[in-house]
Amino acid sequence: AEQYGQYQLLRKLGSGGMGDVFLAEHILMKRPCALKLIQRKASTDQTALARFEREVKTTSGLTHPHTIEIYDYGHTDNDTFYYVMEYLPGLSLDELLTEYGPLPPGRVIYLLRQACGALAEAHAAGLIHRDLKPGNLYISERGGQCDYVKVLDFGLVKLIHEPADTKLTSDHVISGTPLYMAPEQAMGDQALDARCDLYALGAIAYHMLTGHPPFEHESPMAVLIAHAREEVSPLTSYDPQIPEDLQQVVLRCLEKLPEDRYSDALELERALSVCS
């Protein structure tokens, strides 16, 4: 029954790399929301605190309807940081795939095009996500519209033109999720651009259509090496019914060299829109 500012905690929804998320309610407005608390063990880590604050500021500056909306931000008397975002009924894409398996091609395209819109705005603002994965795409219902995608968790967001002395994510450390990581990100390239997000979205699409990520190995390092060196199996090796035009779109996203992928999220969205 803890209270943070004008928000009353109701129950825990889950945990992430930066903190715990709770269902909460605004005391006066009675509006349900999700409140994220930074983990206590990270409360003395100034880099973690700065990264947490940057996640709030960068996400709250994005206005695309398919990006999670931030309502409020603050900290308690004992310096516990929190921020408040919209509460989304539904499932993460990770939960959806775990429970139901591969999705029909038409539904995959419908979901991916929404994510492309959110990424296009972020990329235009000079932000790259760097940790796109099924757990960070939430499939919800908004205003009576089902299968409504929200892009979550900009905790590893990187400013494309970030000054070297303000970097909060080290370019010498591999950050992200190996199963969906672009080759240049896996190799620790310091010159990442928005096309690493397009690779991740292609890897997510591969998983959505086949039920498997592009590469599966016993260790995370083996997966990273595979992204950098191995050729991905055709999607039709899992399901011959996957349309060829959609397969080609996904495989182009998964090209090893960034220049061989789509140039931006809007070009990818257009390619998806003309698939049969």
Solvent accessible surface area in square Angstrom, and as a share of the most:
residue,aa,sasa,rsa
1,A,126,0.98
2,E,93,0.42
3,Q,99,0.44
4,Y,7,0.03
5,G,45,0.43
6,Q,87,0.39
7,Y,11,0.04
8,Q,51,0.23
9,L,18,0.09
10,L,97,0.48
11,R,135,0.49
12,K,107,0.45
13,L,67,0.34
14,G,30,0.29
15,S,77,0.50
16,G,37,0.35
17,G,80,0.77
18,M,28,0.12
19,G,0,0.00
20,D,35,0.18
21,V,29,0.17
22,F,36,0.15
23,L,21,0.11
24,A,0,0.00
25,E,50,0.22
26,H,24,0.10
27,I,52,0.26
28,L,139,0.69
29,M,120,0.54
30,K,125,0.53
31,R,84,0.31
32,P,72,0.46
33,C,1,0.01
34,A,7,0.05
35,L,0,0.00
36,K,13,0.06
37,L,18,0.09
38,I,3,0.02
39,Q,43,0.19
40,R,144,0.53
41,K,169,0.72
42,A,20,0.16
43,S,36,0.23
44,T,116,0.67
45,D,66,0.34
46,Q,132,0.59
47,T,66,0.38
48,A,13,0.10
49,L,20,0.10
50,A,36,0.28
51,R,59,0.22
52,F,0,0.00
53,E,57,0.26
54,R,25,0.09
55,E,3,0.01
56,V,7,0.04
57,K,128,0.54
58,T,19,0.11
59,T,4,0.03
60,S,59,0.38
61,G,56,0.54
62,L,17,0.08
63,T,116,0.67
64,H,49,0.22
65,P,75,0.47
66,H,22,0.10
67,T,3,0.02
68,I,7,0.03
69,E,93,0.42
70,I,24,0.12
71,Y,66,0.25
72,D,57,0.29
73,Y,70,0.27
74,G,15,0.14
75,H,106,0.47
76,T,30,0.17
77,D,156,0.81
78,N,96,0.49
79,D,83,0.43
80,T,7,0.04
81,F,35,0.14
82,Y,15,0.06
83,Y,8,0.03
84,V,0,0.00
85,M,23,0.10
86,E,8,0.03
87,Y,59,0.23
88,L,15,0.07
89,P,55,0.34
90,G,45,0.43
91,L,59,0.29
92,S,11,0.07
93,L,2,0.01
94,D,66,0.34
95,E,82,0.37
96,L,10,0.05
97,L,13,0.06
98,T,114,0.66
99,E,110,0.49
100,Y,141,0.54
101,G,21,0.20
102,P,75,0.47
103,L,11,0.05
104,P,80,0.51
105,P,43,0.27
106,G,52,0.50
107,R,80,0.29
108,V,0,0.00
109,I,26,0.13
110,Y,95,0.36
111,L,5,0.02
112,L,5,0.03
113,R,97,0.35
114,Q,18,0.08
115,A,1,0.01
116,C,0,0.00
117,G,15,0.15
118,A,1,0.00
119,L,1,0.00
120,A,18,0.14
121,E,47,0.21
122,A,1,0.01
123,H,23,0.10
124,A,94,0.73
125,A,65,0.51
126,G,18,0.17
127,L,11,0.06
128,I,0,0.00
129,H,1,0.00
130,R,13,0.05
131,D,15,0.08
132,L,3,0.02
133,K,58,0.24
134,P,3,0.02
135,G,31,0.30
136,N,8,0.04
137,L,6,0.03
138,Y,42,0.16
139,I,14,0.07
140,S,6,0.04
141,E,69,0.31
142,R,73,0.27
143,G,90,0.87
144,G,65,0.63
145,Q,80,0.36
146,C,90,0.54
147,D,27,0.14
148,Y,30,0.11
149,V,1,0.01
150,K,12,0.05
151,V,1,0.00
152,L,34,0.17
153,D,50,0.26
154,F,2,0.01
155,G,6,0.06
156,L,35,0.17
157,V,1,0.00
158,K,9,0.04
159,L,58,0.29
160,I,59,0.30
161,H,166,0.74
162,E,17,0.07
163,P,77,0.49
164,A,85,0.66
165,D,128,0.66
166,T,71,0.41
167,K,77,0.33
168,L,41,0.20
169,T,3,0.02
170,S,52,0.34
171,D,16,0.08
172,H,158,0.70
173,V,93,0.53
174,I,72,0.37
175,S,21,0.13
176,G,27,0.26
177,T,33,0.19
178,P,36,0.23
179,L,61,0.31
180,Y,13,0.05
181,M,5,0.02
182,A,0,0.00
183,P,9,0.06
184,E,22,0.10
185,Q,11,0.05
186,A,6,0.05
187,M,132,0.59
188,G,27,0.26
189,D,62,0.32
190,Q,108,0.48
191,A,83,0.64
192,L,13,0.06
193,D,42,0.22
194,A,18,0.14
195,R,66,0.24
196,C,2,0.01
197,D,1,0.00
198,L,1,0.00
199,Y,1,0.00
200,A,8,0.06
201,L,2,0.01
202,G,1,0.01
203,A,0,0.00
204,I,0,0.00
205,A,2,0.02
206,Y,1,0.00
207,H,28,0.12
208,M,1,0.01
209,L,6,0.03
210,T,10,0.06
211,G,26,0.25
212,H,68,0.30
213,P,10,0.06
214,P,12,0.07
215,F,13,0.05
216,E,99,0.45
217,H,86,0.38
218,E,184,0.83
219,S,47,0.30
220,P,89,0.56
221,M,112,0.50
222,A,34,0.27
223,V,6,0.03
224,L,13,0.06
225,I,77,0.39
226,A,0,0.00
227,H,0,0.00
228,A,25,0.20
229,R,181,0.66
230,E,74,0.33
231,E,147,0.66
232,V,32,0.18
233,S,55,0.36
234,P,69,0.44
235,L,0,0.00
236,T,39,0.23
237,S,78,0.50
238,Y,94,0.36
239,D,52,0.27
240,P,105,0.66
241,Q,148,0.66
242,I,7,0.04
243,P,44,0.27
244,E,98,0.44
245,D,52,0.27
246,L,1,0.00
247,Q,10,0.05
248,Q,93,0.41
249,V,12,0.07
250,V,2,0.01
251,L,42,0.21
252,R,94,0.34
253,C,3,0.02
254,L,10,0.05
255,E,71,0.32
256,K,47,0.20
257,L,99,0.49
258,P,26,0.16
259,E,115,0.52
260,D,65,0.34
261,R,5,0.02
262,Y,13,0.05
263,S,75,0.48
264,D,61,0.32
265,A,1,0.01
266,L,91,0.45
267,E,46,0.21
268,L,4,0.02
269,E,34,0.15
270,R,138,0.50
271,A,21,0.16
272,L,2,0.01
273,S,47,0.30
274,V,123,0.71
275,C,20,0.12
276,S,131,0.85
